[in-house]
Amino acid sequence: MEKLIYLDNAATTKTAPEVVEAMLPYFTEKFGNPSSVYSFAAGNKEVISGQRDIIAGVLGAKSNEIYFTAGGSEADNWALKAAAEAYGDKGNHIITTKIEHHAILHTAEYLEKRGFEVTYLDVDEDGKVKLDDLKKAIRPTTILISVMFANNEIGTIQPIREIGEIAHEKGILFHTDAVQAFGQVPIHVDEYHIDMLSASGHKLNGPKGIGFLYIRKGVKIRSFVHGGAQERKRRAGTENVPGIVGLGAAVKRAAATMAERAEKESKLRDYLIERVMEEIPYCRLNGHRTDRLPNNGNFSFQFVEGESLLIMLDGKGICASSGSACTSGSLDPSHVLLAIGLPHEIAHGSLRLTLSEETTKEDMDYVVDSLKEIVGKLRNMSPLYEDFMKKEQK
Ligand SMILES: *Cc1c(COP(=O)(O)O)cnc(C)c1O
């Protein structure tokens, strides 16, 4: 087999073999609709509630606060739209940040067209929300604060507990998009004052097309999909039983291995960061140095074009990303990198490497050696770099 080093785990992860194994019977012999009365199918109802128990247990939540969705994007859409609708009589102001995933940003823009006012908070150069800015942005009409737990591009982890405290002191709902963080770092909904939380299966070695929204009991929230009585009448549609079983298995696995994975991956991440920063000149680390996801490295290389870098890395069997997968293909630089203050040309030369538990030190060495060679080649073809070096030599 050709060499393949997969370092794009923020885009999606490999479904773990035991997760696939847990799912398989629910496509074949256990295919019944959980809403049916006969015992052959009705058993699947208990299977689903078992998965809800697993997820609730990991978050310190109650089982009936977990609502299955078709992934992280749906959970984000639901949280914002339904809260806006349910609390619209109390106010029309929402606070979020400039570095959210597009599932939040584009939903917020949609709400703006429908009469809501949205404050998009700036972040500091490490990608962190400034708590003073948050406090200043709060108005009597603020109904919702939505801040992501950890950023999908630069890996920065937000001061979620403090943000939750500020929200709750003012009686404002707090939602967090925890799609990147859930399964990688410990999260407890009460300790962090979280009212709603989005997560997704395929970012934690589970299947694609399944996720959940945690909704704290007492939060007024409208149905997102109208139809049958599934998900406490709030999200209709025959349950994705294999997906839910896969999600439950993935969450169980992630919780059991979290500490061990985080330690292993953060060591390799730090090794990667140290080697890149020491051995490749005119390079910058994006995101907070320590308050970052254990598997995230994000770099900007001056005088290099991110897309060319990705293509040449692909030629060496390395799967990586520049900005987020959703925005690749467009020429706009990443909104996250612009928000942390990078000029356009530096933001364009950025690279995200996200590790998995299968990543080895040999992989990191191969990647750094390949990067040195490729960055060198690309710079040698760059007229900007040539000019820069001439000036340097003077
Ligand atoms: C991947 C991702 C999403 C979207 O999740 P899907 O399950 O792919 O819809 C939302 N937010 C963040 C931070 C993500 O990384």
The ligand as an ORCA input file, in Angstrom:
! r2SCAN-3c Opt
* xyz 0 1
  C     -17.471     19.505     12.025
  C     -17.998     20.617     12.830
  C     -19.360     20.959     12.784
  C     -20.327     20.254     11.869
  O     -20.590     18.937     12.256
  P     -21.228     17.920     11.196
  O     -21.545     16.703     11.988
  O     -20.191     17.680     10.152
  O     -22.453     18.571     10.651
  C     -19.806     21.987     13.583
  N     -18.959     22.656     14.396
  C     -17.662     22.357     14.476
  C     -16.789     23.106     15.417
  C     -17.127     21.336     13.694
  O     -15.830     21.061     13.764
*
